């Protein structure tokens, strides 16, 4: 997986926001992006748990 140029990615993120965006809007977009990338990396690194196993561990139905 290629490491994105963070500066370029951030610029594109800012450019995608509407003109009336707030700092909170920008921070939310960054948070969501970072969360998604972190989850994808965990999946690639096999650091995830199958839903079936989590449900079984906590006694939840399928």
Buried (B, 14 or more C-beta within 10 A) or exposed (E): EEEEEEEEEBEEBEEEEEEEEEEEEBEEBBEEEEEEEEEEEEEEEEEEEEEEEEEEEEEEEE
